[in-house]
Amino acid sequence: MKKTLIAIAAAASALTAGTAFAQSFDGTSPWMVRVRAVHLDSENGGAAGDAGLSINNKWMPEVDVSYFFTPNIAAELVLTYPQKHDVRLGGDKVGTLKHLPPTLLAQYHFTNFGAFKPYVGAGVNYTNFSSVNLPDGVSIKKNSFGGALQLGFDYALDKNWSLNFDVKKVYLGTKVTGAGLEDAKFKVDPWLVGVGVGYRF
């Protein structure tokens, strides 16, 4: 956990380092904040998924902070609070857990379509599983690192406000031991489809 906090702090420092540089391009602030409603659709794959292990799909809130180094190149930090899921085995609920999945993405924004501003992104996800409540003898690995891919667009309503649509594929998983499984991979690997609003300062 300590290493993760250091990595996030380093990323935040990198985002702030180029403020004056980004502002010099078009006079606008390099900072943008979005709020989204996101639907998480889990793949429930891997050996543990094949054995019938799954977590539920759900809607959840998401907040992201973007920093534009240039009008086209930005970094985005995606945040939410720990999300609770039911854990099922063969369709029967056997426990619960929470996951916290901050994601850092590098993005390219296309700026030659007027108010319509599509973007693509790629980056890294860190997920921490907590409040794990599973049957006796069943355990999971509680930390996960993986890649993330992104496609979306902003539609500018005025100088500051925009509508947003966003799709991410996040590669995250854990390993499960117990209930007949031995260090079995559980691939959550969710699709995250979000809609929301953005504000450019």
C-alpha positions as CSV (number, residue, x, y, z in Angstrom):
1,M,0.0,0.0,0.0
2,K,2.8,2.4,0.8
3,K,4.3,1.9,-2.7
4,T,0.9,2.6,-4.2
5,L,0.5,5.9,-2.3
6,I,3.9,7.0,-3.4
7,A,3.1,6.2,-7.0
8,I,-0.2,8.2,-6.9
9,A,1.7,11.1,-5.3
10,A,4.3,11.0,-8.0
11,A,1.6,11.0,-10.7
12,A,-0.1,14.0,-9.1
13,S,3.2,15.8,-9.0
14,A,3.7,15.1,-12.7
15,L,0.3,16.4,-13.5
16,T,1.0,19.7,-11.8
17,A,4.5,20.2,-13.1
18,G,3.4,21.5,-16.5
19,T,0.7,23.9,-15.6
20,A,2.2,27.1,-17.1
21,F,3.3,25.1,-20.2
22,A,-0.3,23.9,-20.9
23,Q,-1.9,27.3,-20.3
24,S,0.3,28.9,-22.8
25,F,-1.3,27.0,-25.7
26,D,-4.8,28.5,-25.8
27,G,-5.3,30.5,-22.6
28,T,-7.6,28.0,-21.0
29,S,-7.1,26.1,-17.8
30,P,-5.4,22.7,-18.1
31,W,-7.7,21.2,-15.4
32,M,-11.0,19.4,-16.1
33,V,-13.2,17.5,-13.7
34,R,-15.9,15.0,-14.7
35,V,-18.6,13.2,-12.8
36,R,-20.0,10.0,-14.3
37,A,-22.6,7.3,-13.6
38,V,-20.8,4.1,-14.6
39,H,-22.1,0.6,-15.2
40,L,-19.6,-2.2,-14.3
41,D,-20.0,-5.4,-16.3
42,S,-17.6,-8.1,-15.0
43,E,-16.2,-10.8,-17.2
44,N,-16.1,-13.3,-14.3
45,G,-13.5,-15.3,-16.2
46,G,-10.4,-17.4,-15.4
47,A,-10.2,-20.8,-13.7
48,A,-12.3,-19.6,-10.8
49,G,-14.9,-18.0,-13.1
50,D,-15.1,-21.3,-15.0
51,A,-15.8,-23.0,-11.7
52,G,-18.8,-20.8,-11.2
53,L,-17.4,-17.9,-9.1
54,S,-18.8,-14.5,-10.0
55,I,-19.5,-11.0,-8.7
56,N,-22.5,-8.9,-9.5
57,N,-22.7,-6.1,-12.1
58,K,-23.7,-2.7,-10.8
59,W,-24.0,1.0,-11.3
60,M,-21.5,3.2,-9.4
61,P,-20.4,6.9,-9.2
62,E,-17.1,7.9,-10.7
63,V,-15.1,11.1,-10.5
64,D,-12.0,11.9,-12.7
65,V,-9.5,14.7,-12.7
66,S,-7.8,15.5,-16.1
67,Y,-4.8,17.6,-16.7
68,F,-4.1,18.8,-20.3
69,F,-0.4,19.1,-21.1
70,T,-1.4,20.4,-24.6
71,P,-4.8,20.8,-26.2
72,N,-4.4,17.2,-27.4
73,I,-2.5,15.3,-24.7
74,A,-3.9,14.8,-21.2
75,A,-3.6,12.6,-18.2
76,E,-6.7,11.4,-16.3
77,L,-7.0,10.0,-12.8
78,V,-10.2,8.0,-12.3
79,L,-11.5,7.7,-8.7
80,T,-14.5,6.2,-6.8
81,Y,-15.0,5.0,-3.3
82,P,-14.8,1.3,-2.3
83,Q,-17.5,-0.6,-4.2
84,K,-19.3,-3.5,-2.5
85,H,-20.1,-6.7,-4.5
86,D,-21.9,-9.9,-3.8
87,V,-19.7,-13.0,-4.4
88,R,-21.6,-16.0,-5.9
89,L,-20.6,-19.6,-6.5
90,G,-22.8,-21.5,-8.9
91,G,-25.5,-18.8,-8.6
92,D,-25.6,-18.9,-4.7
93,K,-24.4,-16.0,-2.7
94,V,-21.4,-17.0,-0.6
95,G,-20.0,-13.7,0.6
96,T,-19.2,-10.1,-0.1
97,L,-16.2,-7.9,-0.8
98,K,-15.3,-4.4,-1.7
99,H,-12.9,-3.2,-4.3
100,L,-11.2,0.2,-4.8
101,P,-9.9,0.7,-8.4
102,P,-8.1,4.0,-9.0
103,T,-6.9,4.2,-12.7
104,L,-4.3,6.5,-14.3
105,L,-4.6,7.0,-18.1
106,A,-2.7,8.9,-20.7
107,Q,-5.1,10.3,-23.4
108,Y,-5.1,11.8,-26.9
109,H,-7.9,14.3,-27.6
110,F,-9.0,15.0,-31.2
111,T,-9.7,18.8,-31.5
112,N,-10.7,19.2,-35.1
113,F,-14.4,18.3,-34.9
114,G,-15.8,21.4,-33.3
115,A,-17.9,20.8,-30.1
116,F,-17.5,17.1,-30.6
117,K,-14.2,16.1,-28.9
118,P,-13.4,12.3,-29.1
119,Y,-10.4,10.8,-27.2
120,V,-8.6,7.6,-26.7
121,G,-6.6,6.5,-23.6
122,A,-4.4,3.8,-22.2
123,G,-2.9,3.4,-18.7
124,V,-2.7,1.3,-15.5
125,N,-5.2,0.2,-12.9
126,Y,-4.5,-0.7,-9.2
127,T,-7.3,-2.5,-7.3
128,N,-7.4,-3.2,-3.6
129,F,-9.9,-5.8,-2.4
130,S,-11.1,-5.1,1.2
131,S,-13.8,-6.1,3.7
132,V,-13.6,-9.6,2.3
133,N,-16.3,-11.8,3.8
134,L,-16.0,-15.3,2.4
135,P,-16.6,-18.8,3.9
136,D,-14.0,-20.2,6.2
137,G,-11.0,-21.5,4.4
138,V,-11.6,-19.3,1.3
139,S,-9.1,-16.5,0.6
140,I,-8.2,-14.1,-2.2
141,K,-5.2,-12.1,-3.2
142,K,-6.0,-8.5,-2.2
143,N,-4.0,-6.4,-4.6
144,S,-4.1,-6.3,-8.4
145,F,-2.2,-4.3,-11.1
146,G,-3.3,-4.3,-14.7
147,G,-3.7,-2.3,-17.9
148,A,-6.7,-0.2,-18.9
149,L,-7.9,1.0,-22.3
150,Q,-10.4,3.9,-22.9
151,L,-12.5,5.4,-25.7
152,G,-14.9,8.3,-25.3
153,F,-15.9,11.8,-26.2
154,D,-16.8,15.2,-24.7
155,Y,-19.5,17.4,-26.3
156,A,-18.9,21.0,-25.4
157,L,-21.9,23.0,-24.2
158,D,-20.0,26.2,-23.6
159,K,-16.5,27.3,-22.6
160,N,-16.6,25.3,-19.4
161,W,-19.3,22.7,-19.4
162,S,-19.5,19.5,-21.5
163,L,-21.4,16.2,-21.7
164,N,-19.3,13.0,-21.6
165,F,-19.6,9.4,-22.8
166,D,-16.8,7.0,-21.9
167,V,-16.0,3.3,-22.2
168,K,-13.1,1.6,-20.4
169,K,-11.8,-2.0,-20.4
170,V,-9.9,-2.6,-17.2
171,Y,-7.8,-5.7,-16.7
172,L,-8.0,-6.6,-13.0
173,G,-8.2,-9.9,-11.2
174,T,-7.2,-11.9,-8.1
175,K,-6.4,-15.5,-7.1
176,V,-8.7,-17.6,-5.1
177,T,-7.8,-20.5,-2.7
178,G,-10.4,-22.7,-1.1
179,A,-13.7,-24.3,-2.0
180,G,-11.9,-26.7,-4.2
181,L,-9.7,-24.1,-5.8
182,E,-6.0,-23.7,-5.4
183,D,-4.5,-20.3,-6.4
184,A,-7.1,-20.1,-9.2
185,K,-7.2,-17.0,-11.3
186,F,-10.4,-15.0,-11.1
187,K,-10.5,-12.4,-14.0
188,V,-12.9,-9.6,-13.2
189,D,-11.7,-7.6,-16.2
190,P,-14.8,-5.4,-16.3
191,W,-16.2,-3.2,-19.1
192,L,-17.1,0.3,-17.6
193,V,-19.6,2.3,-19.6
194,G,-20.2,5.8,-18.2
195,V,-22.2,9.0,-18.9
196,G,-21.7,12.3,-17.2
197,V,-20.8,15.9,-17.3
198,G,-17.4,17.7,-17.3
199,Y,-16.3,21.1,-16.2
200,R,-13.1,22.8,-17.6
201,F,-11.8,25.4,-15.2
